[in-house]
Amino acid sequence: MKAMLEAMPGGIKSPSGHYWCAMCKKMFEMEDAVCPYMPSMCVNTPIAIETLPPGSTAFYERIGLFYPKLAQALLASAVARAASPEDLGIAFADNFLADLAEWNVQYRASPLETIKSYLIYTSGFDVATRSTETGLTFLLLDAQRLWGREMPDKKRSRSALLAGAERVARALELDVRMDLHFMDVSAGPMGRYFCAQCNMFFEYGQQQAQVTCPFMSQKCKFRPKPLPEALASGDPRGATFDLGILARIYEVSPKLHRRNLKSAIGSRPASGRAPFTAAVAAELLERELQTWSFDVNDAGGLAKLREQLGL
């Protein structure tokens, strides 16, 4: 297989450095049309958006559902402090639309999927949809883990996320009444995993002893391992994970997380609440990283990750 791959012609280079993969639906920002995760094994070439643009917003959903929810945790903290959660949610929606335009995503034919993608990417959790005579109701499943368990916090988060969803709907010229609620459907901590083959971290569902790859479950023969097992088995060696692995994920991904964090840091705080600054974001980020067993004593790694996040 390796010899066959080496004999195959290379992919078409993107002038903008923007690519997507038709198999795993990931989107990449990089120099060459080579998979940044499994270059020696994947038979696909990343596709330049100028040659054939992405046909849907599926990748944004996959980031929200399966990637570590570090950026979402920071956004939730910013919303909890904001003077106007609605304005912040609208800013996130405008950032989402701007990112779709930058990546030439052909999303207008699927308005409902696009709105769901905004909600899933921004919140980090799955969204159920009920279509009734009164309009569309979105149910964010287990999102209160990040977006507030107490009713006052839920109301602020609901205001932000619903305002953003309505902004996306207006951009799509979708005239429908919308509502949004939180629904708690699972108990226990979320599952956290690491795959040593593609150097990917995942966070989704409930913690399990065995899972398949959430991107290529039918194709990949490797299995992500739960974090404790991944560290114990030496998947990276040592008692902590290398921050450089995580920074690389953000480096090759679309930079919507930077747009959103910039809006969050620039938001006006509510009366009596401390502003959400870059320093506050960096401190919260470090706390989250410790719960993942990343090496937060690596000053260079922290600086690189903050750079990729726009902090």
C-alpha positions as a Python dict, from the first residue, in 0.01 Angstrom:
ca = {
    (1, 'M'): (0, 0, 0),
    (2, 'K'): (282, 239, 85),
    (3, 'A'): (445, 181, -252),
    (4, 'M'): (115, 244, -430),
    (5, 'L'): (65, 569, -241),
    (6, 'E'): (413, 688, -328),
    (7, 'A'): (348, 614, -696),
    (8, 'M'): (22, 809, -708),
    (9, 'P'): (20, 1171, -832),
    (10, 'G'): (-9, 1444, -573),
    (11, 'G'): (-319, 1648, -506),
    (12, 'I'): (-394, 1987, -659),
    (13, 'K'): (-242, 2271, -456),
    (14, 'S'): (-478, 2533, -314),
    (15, 'P'): (-372, 2895, -376),
    (16, 'S'): (-530, 2991, -42),
    (17, 'G'): (-402, 2687, 149),
    (18, 'H'): (-762, 2578, 220),
    (19, 'Y'): (-852, 2211, 175),
    (20, 'W'): (-1119, 1963, 278),
    (21, 'C'): (-1143, 1583, 274),
    (22, 'A'): (-1437, 1410, 106),
    (23, 'M'): (-1395, 1100, 326),
    (24, 'C'): (-1359, 1228, 683),
    (25, 'K'): (-1516, 1571, 606),
    (26, 'K'): (-1233, 1751, 786),
    (27, 'M'): (-1114, 2091, 665),
    (28, 'F'): (-746, 2186, 667),
    (29, 'E'): (-543, 2507, 647),
    (30, 'M'): (-195, 2410, 525),
    (31, 'E'): (56, 2440, 242),
    (32, 'D'): (30, 2108, 56),
    (33, 'A'): (-250, 1868, -38),
    (34, 'V'): (-138, 1601, 209),
    (35, 'C'): (-343, 1474, 502),
    (36, 'P'): (-189, 1627, 817),
    (37, 'Y'): (-302, 1340, 1039),
    (38, 'M'): (-234, 1013, 851),
    (39, 'P'): (-19, 1104, 548),
    (40, 'S'): (137, 758, 513),
    (41, 'M'): (-192, 567, 525),
    (42, 'C'): (-477, 773, 378),
    (43, 'V'): (-540, 718, 6),
    (44, 'N'): (-738, 1043, -24),
    (45, 'T'): (-592, 1377, -118),
    (46, 'P'): (-728, 1686, 54),
    (47, 'I'): (-931, 1882, -203),
    (48, 'A'): (-854, 2246, -275),
    (49, 'I'): (-1163, 2459, -214),
    (50, 'E'): (-1090, 2641, -540),
    (51, 'T'): (-1115, 2311, -730),
    (52, 'L'): (-1427, 2179, -560),
    (53, 'P'): (-1570, 2359, -254),
    (54, 'P'): (-1721, 2183, 49),
    (55, 'G'): (-2085, 2102, -13),
    (56, 'S'): (-2211, 2138, 343),
    (57, 'T'): (-2127, 2257, 693),
    (58, 'A'): (-2074, 1900, 819),
    (59, 'F'): (-1720, 1963, 941),
    (60, 'Y'): (-1828, 2240, 1178),
    (61, 'E'): (-2067, 1993, 1339),
    (62, 'R'): (-1790, 1737, 1375),
    (63, 'I'): (-1557, 1985, 1542),
    (64, 'G'): (-1826, 2075, 1792),
    (65, 'L'): (-1927, 1716, 1858),
    (66, 'F'): (-1590, 1542, 1877),
    (67, 'Y'): (-1299, 1783, 1929),
    (68, 'P'): (-1199, 1887, 2284),
    (69, 'K'): (-1443, 2155, 2397),
    (70, 'L'): (-1176, 2399, 2512),
    (71, 'A'): (-1282, 2696, 2299),
    (72, 'Q'): (-1649, 2638, 2382),
    (73, 'A'): (-1573, 2646, 2754),
    (74, 'L'): (-1412, 2986, 2708),
    (75, 'L'): (-1706, 3117, 2504),
    (76, 'A'): (-1949, 2998, 2771),
    (77, 'S'): (-1751, 3188, 3035),
    (78, 'A'): (-1760, 3502, 2821),
    (79, 'V'): (-2138, 3475, 2776),
    (80, 'A'): (-2179, 3436, 3153),
    (81, 'R'): (-2003, 3773, 3200),
    (82, 'A'): (-2145, 3966, 2902),
    (83, 'A'): (-2365, 4272, 2939),
    (84, 'S'): (-2559, 4156, 2633),
    (85, 'P'): (-2548, 3779, 2572),
    (86, 'E'): (-2767, 3832, 2264),
    (87, 'D'): (-2511, 4064, 2102),
    (88, 'L'): (-2234, 3816, 2173),
    (89, 'G'): (-2436, 3531, 2019),
    (90, 'I'): (-2498, 3742, 1709),
    (91, 'A'): (-2124, 3812, 1688),
    (92, 'F'): (-2055, 3438, 1699),
    (93, 'A'): (-2308, 3389, 1418),
    (94, 'D'): (-2150, 3661, 1205),
    (95, 'N'): (-1812, 3498, 1261),
    (96, 'F'): (-1957, 3164, 1153),
    (97, 'L'): (-2099, 3314, 833),
    (98, 'A'): (-1769, 3488, 761),
    (99, 'D'): (-1582, 3159, 804),
    (100, 'L'): (-1822, 2981, 567),
    (101, 'A'): (-1757, 3252, 309),
    (102, 'E'): (-1379, 3224, 352),
    (103, 'W'): (-1395, 2847, 295),
    (104, 'N'): (-1645, 2880, 8),
    (105, 'V'): (-1882, 2635, 179),
    (106, 'Q'): (-2193, 2575, -32),
    (107, 'Y'): (-2440, 2594, 254),
    (108, 'R'): (-2740, 2790, 128),
    (109, 'A'): (-2925, 2485, -3),
    (110, 'S'): (-2941, 2339, 349),
    (111, 'P'): (-3060, 2613, 587),
    (112, 'L'): (-3159, 2385, 876),
    (113, 'E'): (-2830, 2195, 866),
    (114, 'T'): (-2642, 2526, 860),
    (115, 'I'): (-2825, 2659, 1167),
    (116, 'K'): (-2764, 2331, 1349),
    (117, 'S'): (-2396, 2348, 1256),
    (118, 'Y'): (-2372, 2695, 1408),
    (119, 'L'): (-2531, 2574, 1732),
    (120, 'I'): (-2325, 2254, 1753),
    (121, 'Y'): (-1995, 2425, 1672),
    (122, 'T'): (-2055, 2713, 1912),
    (123, 'S'): (-2195, 2510, 2202),
    (124, 'G'): (-1994, 2190, 2156),
    (125, 'F'): (-2299, 1966, 2193),
    (126, 'D'): (-2549, 1785, 1974),
    (127, 'V'): (-2878, 1946, 1877),
    (128, 'A'): (-3216, 1779, 1838),
    (129, 'T'): (-3479, 1954, 1626),
    (130, 'R'): (-3855, 1955, 1662),
    (131, 'S'): (-4060, 2098, 1376),
    (132, 'T'): (-4415, 2181, 1481),
    (133, 'E'): (-4692, 2418, 1380),
    (134, 'T'): (-4544, 2682, 1609),
    (135, 'G'): (-4201, 2668, 1441),
    (136, 'L'): (-3861, 2508, 1509),
    (137, 'T'): (-3743, 2413, 1855),
    (138, 'F'): (-3378, 2325, 1911),
    (139, 'L'): (-3284, 2106, 2207),
    (140, 'L'): (-2919, 2126, 2312),
    (141, 'L'): (-2834, 1786, 2457),
    (142, 'D'): (-2623, 1796, 2774),
    (143, 'A'): (-2497, 2146, 2691),
    (144, 'Q'): (-2554, 2261, 3049),
    (145, 'R'): (-2226, 2087, 3132),
    (146, 'L'): (-2056, 2399, 2994),
    (147, 'W'): (-2333, 2654, 2950),
    (148, 'G'): (-2478, 2664, 3302),
    (149, 'R'): (-2669, 2426, 3526),
    (150, 'E'): (-2857, 2693, 3720),
    (151, 'M'): (-3153, 2864, 3556),
    (152, 'P'): (-3007, 3221, 3546),
    (153, 'D'): (-2698, 3091, 3362),
    (154, 'K'): (-2911, 2879, 3130),
    (155, 'K'): (-3122, 3182, 3041),
    (156, 'R'): (-2815, 3387, 2949),
    (157, 'S'): (-2673, 3105, 2740),
    (158, 'R'): (-3008, 3043, 2574),
    (159, 'S'): (-3035, 3413, 2484),
    (160, 'A'): (-2690, 3411, 2322),
    (161, 'L'): (-2724, 3088, 2128),
    (162, 'L'): (-3081, 3155, 2013),
    (163, 'A'): (-2994, 3507, 1898),
    (164, 'G'): (-2709, 3360, 1695),
    (165, 'A'): (-2931, 3093, 1541),
    (166, 'E'): (-3184, 3360, 1442),
    (167, 'R'): (-2905, 3566, 1285),
    (168, 'V'): (-2797, 3269, 1071),
    (169, 'A'): (-3160, 3207, 973),
    (170, 'R'): (-3199, 3568, 857),
    (171, 'A'): (-2883, 3538, 648),
    (172, 'L'): (-3038, 3231, 485),
    (173, 'E'): (-3371, 3413, 437),
    (174, 'L'): (-3542, 3146, 646),
    (175, 'D'): (-3856, 3297, 796),
    (176, 'V'): (-3954, 3068, 1081),
    (177, 'R'): (-4014, 3112, 1452),
    (178, 'M'): (-3741, 2946, 1658),
    (179, 'D'): (-3694, 2848, 2019),
    (180, 'L'): (-3412, 2678, 2209),
    (181, 'H'): (-3394, 2476, 2529),
    (182, 'F'): (-3143, 2262, 2718),
    (183, 'M'): (-3206, 1892, 2774),
    (184, 'D'): (-3004, 1669, 3005),
    (185, 'V'): (-2995, 1317, 2858),
    (186, 'S'): (-2685, 1148, 3001),
    (187, 'A'): (-2511, 1115, 3335),
    (188, 'G'): (-2148, 1094, 3430),
    (189, 'P'): (-1842, 1262, 3280),
    (190, 'M'): (-1792, 1302, 2906),
    (191, 'G'): (-1564, 1059, 2732),
    (192, 'R'): (-1211, 1180, 2658),
    (193, 'Y'): (-985, 988, 2422),
    (194, 'F'): (-655, 1002, 2237),
    (195, 'C'): (-557, 826, 1915),
    (196, 'A'): (-181, 777, 1883),
    (197, 'Q'): (-206, 692, 1513),
    (198, 'C'): (-340, 1028, 1397),
    (199, 'N'): (-248, 1232, 1709),
    (200, 'M'): (-608, 1339, 1768),
    (201, 'F'): (-791, 1412, 2091),
    (202, 'F'): (-1165, 1351, 2115),
    (203, 'E'): (-1433, 1446, 2366),
    (204, 'Y'): (-1782, 1306, 2324),
    (205, 'G'): (-2051, 1083, 2475),
    (206, 'Q'): (-1998, 904, 2802),
    (207, 'Q'): (-1665, 757, 2902),
    (208, 'Q'): (-1627, 406, 2762),
    (209, 'A'): (-1352, 148, 2762),
    (210, 'Q'): (-1367, 104, 2383),
    (211, 'V'): (-1478, 340, 2106),
    (212, 'T'): (-1425, 364, 1732),
    (213, 'C'): (-1297, 667, 1544),
    (214, 'P'): (-1584, 920, 1524),
    (215, 'F'): (-1463, 1039, 1183),
    (216, 'M'): (-1382, 712, 1003),
    (217, 'S'): (-1545, 435, 1204),
    (218, 'Q'): (-1584, 208, 898),
    (219, 'K'): (-1235, 267, 759),
    (220, 'C'): (-981, 307, 1038),
    (221, 'K'): (-851, -3, 1213),
    (222, 'F'): (-710, 195, 1507),
    (223, 'R'): (-909, 276, 1819),
    (224, 'P'): (-885, 590, 2030),
    (225, 'K'): (-800, 506, 2391),
    (226, 'P'): (-951, 661, 2705),
    (227, 'L'): (-718, 919, 2851),
    (228, 'P'): (-600, 725, 3157),
    (229, 'E'): (-521, 421, 2942),
    (230, 'A'): (-357, 632, 2672),
    (231, 'L'): (-119, 783, 2924),
    (232, 'A'): (-49, 454, 3101),
    (233, 'S'): (32, 276, 2776),
    (234, 'G'): (276, 545, 2667),
    (235, 'D'): (78, 669, 2368),
    (236, 'P'): (255, 965, 2432),
    (237, 'R'): (526, 870, 2681),
    (238, 'G'): (514, 1013, 3031),
    (239, 'A'): (246, 1125, 3274),
    (240, 'T'): (119, 1419, 3068),
    (241, 'F'): (28, 1495, 2708),
    (242, 'D'): (242, 1716, 2487),
    (243, 'L'): (74, 2051, 2420),
    (244, 'G'): (235, 2058, 2078),
    (245, 'I'): (1, 1779, 1965),
    (246, 'L'): (-303, 1987, 2059),
    (247, 'A'): (-161, 2307, 1908),
    (248, 'R'): (-113, 2123, 1579),
    (249, 'I'): (-484, 2038, 1566),
    (250, 'Y'): (-578, 2406, 1593),
    (251, 'E'): (-300, 2503, 1350),
    (252, 'V'): (-441, 2297, 1063),
    (253, 'S'): (-811, 2363, 1138),
    (254, 'P'): (-1027, 2655, 1022),
    (255, 'K'): (-971, 2956, 1247),
    (256, 'L'): (-1330, 3023, 1350),
    (257, 'H'): (-1222, 2965, 1709),
    (258, 'R'): (-999, 3274, 1679),
    (259, 'R'): (-1281, 3489, 1544),
    (260, 'N'): (-1509, 3384, 1828),
    (261, 'L'): (-1255, 3433, 2104),
    (262, 'K'): (-1170, 3777, 1966),
    (263, 'S'): (-1539, 3871, 1987),
    (264, 'A'): (-1562, 3725, 2338),
    (265, 'I'): (-1260, 3918, 2463),
    (266, 'G'): (-1397, 4239, 2315),
    (267, 'S'): (-1741, 4203, 2476),
    (268, 'R'): (-1867, 4450, 2738),
    (269, 'P'): (-1912, 4293, 3085),
    (270, 'A'): (-2237, 4305, 3278),
    (271, 'S'): (-2256, 4533, 3580),
    (272, 'G'): (-2071, 4380, 3872),
    (273, 'R'): (-1900, 4114, 3660),
    (274, 'A'): (-1532, 4099, 3573),
    (275, 'P'): (-1456, 4145, 3202),
    (276, 'F'): (-1356, 3848, 2990),
    (277, 'T'): (-1000, 3944, 2897),
    (278, 'A'): (-723, 3756, 2718),
    (279, 'A'): (-557, 3700, 3057),
    (280, 'V'): (-879, 3555, 3200),
    (281, 'A'): (-917, 3332, 2895),
    (282, 'A'): (-557, 3209, 2928),
    (283, 'E'): (-610, 3127, 3295),
    (284, 'L'): (-933, 2937, 3226),
    (285, 'L'): (-766, 2755, 2939),
    (286, 'E'): (-482, 2638, 3162),
    (287, 'R'): (-733, 2499, 3414),
    (288, 'E'): (-911, 2307, 3140),
    (289, 'L'): (-583, 2172, 3006),
    (290, 'Q'): (-495, 2034, 3349),
    (291, 'T'): (-817, 1830, 3354),
    (292, 'W'): (-695, 1674, 3027),
    (293, 'S'): (-349, 1593, 3174),
    (294, 'F'): (-164, 1828, 2940),
    (295, 'D'): (180, 1948, 3045),
    (296, 'V'): (93, 2303, 3154),
    (297, 'N'): (450, 2351, 3282),
    (298, 'D'): (563, 2360, 2920),
    (299, 'A'): (582, 2738, 2874),
    (300, 'G'): (672, 2710, 2507),
    (301, 'G'): (386, 2471, 2439),
    (302, 'L'): (139, 2697, 2621),
    (303, 'A'): (256, 2998, 2422),
    (304, 'K'): (215, 2811, 2094),
    (305, 'L'): (-134, 2694, 2186),
    (306, 'R'): (-241, 3043, 2295),
    (307, 'E'): (-110, 3175, 1963),
    (308, 'Q'): (-319, 2923, 1771),
    (309, 'L'): (-626, 3020, 1972),
    (310, 'G'): (-563, 3391, 1922),
    (311, 'L'): (-489, 3460, 2288),
}
